[in-house]
Structure formats: C-alpha cells, structure tokens
Amino acid sequence: MWPFRRRARDSGPRSMRRSFVTPEGVDLRLELGGAGARAGAFALDLLAMTIVLVAVTIVIAILAFAAKAEILGILWLVGFFILRNFWFTLFEMGGRGATPGKRLMGLRVVARDGARLTGGAVLARNAMREIEVFLPLSFLAAQAAEGLADTFLTLFALVWSGIFLFFPLFNRDRLRIGDLVAGTWVVRTVKADLGEDLAAVAARRQRRRFTDAALGLYGVYELQTLEDVLRNGLPEAIATVAATIRRKGSIPDDGDDRGFLEDYYAALCDRLERGLLVGRRRENKYEAA
Amino acid sequence: MNANASALLDASAAPPLVNASRFRAAHAGDWERLDEILTRIEKGSLGRLSDDDILALPGLYRTTLSSLSVARDTSLDRALVAYLEQLSTRAYFQIYGVRTSAWRQLGRFFARDWAIAVQGLWKETLVALLLTLASGAVAWLLIAKDPSWFYGIIPQQLANGRDPTASVEALRGTLYERHQDLLGTFATFLFTHNSQIAIFAFALGFAFAVPTVLLVIYNGLTVGAFLEVFAAKGLGWNALGWLFIHGTTEIFAICISAAAGMRIGLAIAFPGRESRTDAAVRAGRSAALAMAGTVVMLAVAGLLEGVGRQTIVDDNARYAIGGAMLLGWCLFFYLPRGRSA
C-alpha cells in the first residue's frame, strides 16, 4: 500500500522503525517520532507562538502609543495572520524540515516516498491543522465568549478535536490527517555521539581470560544489553550483572566489577563476531552455541 | 602481500581487537569530518563551508553509508551502528532534502507551480463557480417572490440596514460611501479574514467536500440576496459594479480554494485506480499550492475592496477595474505553461 518496501525483518507492526531505502540501496531504517514527542513539539510551538504574539503585541502597542500610525495596526493584523497560518509552514520549508518545537524534540518532517519535501506537501499538512485544532477550538471560544456554548456544542467541539488529535494513535505510522493528505511523516533525527570503543578500552591492559564454557553462556541480545549496562555506567547495574555472570560462569570474584565486565564484553564480542564471519549468528542465550 | 601478512600477524598477536575496533580505527576520521560538516550545515552556516568540504560531502556520505552496511553485517557494537545510522540519515537529508533557496522556490511558485496547480483544478473551479451562480439565482428568485426570505438568508449583523425595507436613498448611500481613514487597516482586515475562510474551505474539503460545497452555496446565496434587494429598488447595475470591482478577484479566489478542497475530498471518496492514500497525497500537494495562491489573490481583493472601492465611486471605473482583474487572472492561470522547466 505504501510506496516503499517493508521488509520482514522489521520486528512486527508495533516497531517504530520504518524501512527507507536510499538511492544507493541502503536501508536507513528511520525511526518515527512517537506520539508523546509529537504532542510535546506541538505544545512547544504553541507556546513559542503565544510568546511571539504577546511580545509583538506589546511592542506594537508601545509604538502605537508613541505615534498613532495606521501602519502599526496593519502590521499587527498581517503578523497575526502569518503567525497563525504560516508558522509551521515557513519553518518546515526550510532546510531543517522542522519547527523550533520539533527541533527541540529531535523530530523532522520527511516525505514518505523518500523524495524531496515539496512546498505543496508542507502547505497541505499544515493547512489541515485548521480543521484539526484551530477550527473547533476557535469556534468553541467564540461561542463561549457570547455565552452560547451549551453542553452539546462543547461536547461536539471536543469530540471533533479529539478525533483529529488522537488520529495519529489509531494508525501504525503515527500520521496526522495533514500527514495523510500531504504524504509526509515525522521521523526522529537525533544527533548521537560515537560512543567509546568498549573492546578497545579492555585491550589496553592485561586482560582476563575466559573459558569456552563461560563465553558460551550468551548471545547477541545479551551482549548488547551488556553494552548498554557498560555505557550507562550505573554502579548497581554493573555489580548485579557482574555477579550474575560470575555465578553462571563459575568465575571467582576479583573485586573489579567494571574491569571484569569490559574484558568479558570484549571476549564475548570477539567470539560472536567470529561466529558471524562463518555465518553463525547466535541471537540470544536460548539458541544453541 | 608482505604488508598483508604482517597485518595478519599483528592481528593474531593482539587477538582482543574486535571488528568494531578495527573498523572504527580505519574510518572514524571520515565519519567525524562528515559529522562536523553536517553540524555546520544544520546550524545554517552553509556559506562558511569551504569548497573542499562541499566537494567532499557526497564522497563522505557514500563512505559512511557503506560503513553502515558493513557494520550491520559484521559488527555487534550497537552504539557504532546507531551512530552510523543517524549520521547517514542526517547526511541523506542534507544531500537529497530541500536545498533550493526560499527565493528560488518562491519564484518558481509564481512562475509555474501556482498556475499549473490552478489549471489542474479547472473542473472543480467551474463547478464551484456554477454553484455560486446557481445559489445566487436561487436566493434572487426566492426573495423576489417573498422578501421575508431575505431575513432567513442574511444575518441581521451582516445586512446592516441593507434589507428589503430600506429606502432607495439609504441603499444608494451604502454603495457610494466615501471613507478616508483607516482604509489600509480595513483592507488588511478583509484580506486576513477572507484568507482564513479560504484556508477553512480548503481544509474542510477533507470531509468528502461536503462542508466546502455548503460554504460555496452559502456564499452564493449571500451575493444573490443582496443583489436582489438593490435590483428591486432599481440599483441593480450600481450594486453589481460595487461588487464587481473586488468580487471578480475575491469570488474567483474563493472558487479556487473551494475547488482545492473539493479535489481532496473527491480524491478520498473516489480514488479510482490508485490507493486511497496515494490519491489523497497527489490531490493534496497540488491543491495546497492552489490554496496558497488564493491567499495572494485575496490580498489583492482586500486592497481593491478596502481601498479601491472606498475611493472610486464611478460605476464605469469600477466595472473596468473588476473586468481587467478578471481578464488578468484568467490569462495568468490559463495560458499554457511548459510542462518542464
């Protein structure tokens, strides 16, 4: 249905990873922005818009107080119009493909087919915000201001908004109505640092040696969990994991938990990678060594 | 050969090195350079990149991509794979993402994209126009038969005294009032207000075009009702001139924006051979361009209504301006454009 290939390796429909093949034929496996991050980004943008609106209004009010120029009123009207309708569009049409809120949350708007994000797509996805958020809420506000908002009307506006606001939760790809019409989706782009090379750290000093039985305990899944433990560096976690491995591998405790785990990691990584070279990938500890 | 052998010997002499370590040692320089260039581009300082960096970018990108492929298959260092994935992704979007300047995009929009988007909507635009005319005629006929219909169509606030009971002088007065102050503000208010409605009409099209059609019909009813009131007092020609000066632009714009909404609603309701989402995307992208154009049209209409109509009270001049605008828009939109440029 979608204009890209979905591979069986994607771990089921619940995964937020989506196949995205570059023209060079490499799958980037983009990670979609979660509903929480999206909502957070939208809230941040609304906040920023409100701050800009208030600041501009104050500046214009002061200027208008000093000099009664008609141009100030025009500026405010046009400014409000642009802020409300084109805040999202203008930022997303820029090179970063993200509003300030999205940038803070590490999100980016991308065309689903992998082509360039066109102005038309950005316009379409953001014009739809009118019926998703602004229409029901401003309708409600206007009616409330005139004292006409009865229970039914309030309920209707809230249900209407609710359908659109929670729409991204009802589909696998977290698409808003705007995304649906524009052919876009929102992906995570977080800048990451290249972590320390754990195996190289261990290689710099005298290493512990492990028996085949001790190294045969675990597979790739456990190796990568161990990697996370080492990179996070929580002392309790390191102590617990070291104790478990020592108990299972019948290795005497030498008092240096972190050093022990680094050596064990390097040795296990080396062993499993040698397995990969001959086509044996041991996924986890339940598979045969 | 010798070099290879010694490398192998070294490797066997120091067994603890895993693939990730060798790999990092060999390519980390390239990755870091790419990372540094990307960071500078993302901060928006494209101008400060040296020619060397710009030339190196595609090569570094491909190196990193192939590193990623190799790392996925041979390395178990998850941090390395995650790092390469984010680096490749960022580089991909910098290289294949939007990199044309805003001015060039804007130029292209006015030169081609806008007109082509409007041309593509000609059927829907015609339908919207016919709906406006038909509903205007209906309002006219209803009120001609029974003036009380007027109050059912036009809210008191909008009528502002211009109803079937008003005297000829009062009606004539509303047509030729001259205002001097705050014309610019009035024009701007009209522009932003009408544009907001145009954007609504577009977005509402999503609901299978029904609300958009209702909006168009209501617009037509309003126009028809007012014209009938004036025509009944023998001011039909004058009232049409009052409407014509900005109405040709404004009603055209409303029709186009409604047409854009209808296109989306119809694409979702009747996707034809395409899948529903593909049809929606194709309709949505081009219709949005047409909708953005109506904002420009409505700015012009706002000026004509807010300033032009208040200062020009000669019927013939009003007709001439309105007619010229209509001709201008038609030529601008429907003159054939080259499909590729």
Interface residues (C-beta under 8 A of the other chain):
Chain A: M1 W2 P3 T22 P23 E24 V26 L28 R29 L30 E70 I71 G73 I74 L77 V78 F80 F81 N85 M93 G94 G95 R96 G97 R108 V110 R112 G114 R116 L117 T118 G119 G120 A121 L123 A124 A127 M128 R129 E130 I131 L135 I177 L180 V181 A182 G183 V187 T189 V190 K191 A192 D193 L194 G195 D197 L198 A199 A200 A202 A203 R207 V220 L223 Q224 E227 D228 R231 A266 A267 C269 D270 L272 E273 L276 L277
Chain B: A14 P15 P16 L17 V18 N19 A20 S21 R24 A28 W31 E32 T39 I41 E42 G44 L46 R62 L65 S66 L68 S69 D73 T74 S75 L76 D77 R78 A79 L80 A82 Y83 E85 Q86 S88 T89 R90 Y92 F93 Q94 Y96 G97 V98 R99 A102 Q105 F109 D113 A117 D181 L182 G184 T185 T188 F189 F191 T192 S195 Q196 I199 F200 F202 A203 L204 F206 A207 I264 S275 T277 D278 A280 V281 A283 G284 R285 S286 A287 A288 L289 M291 A292
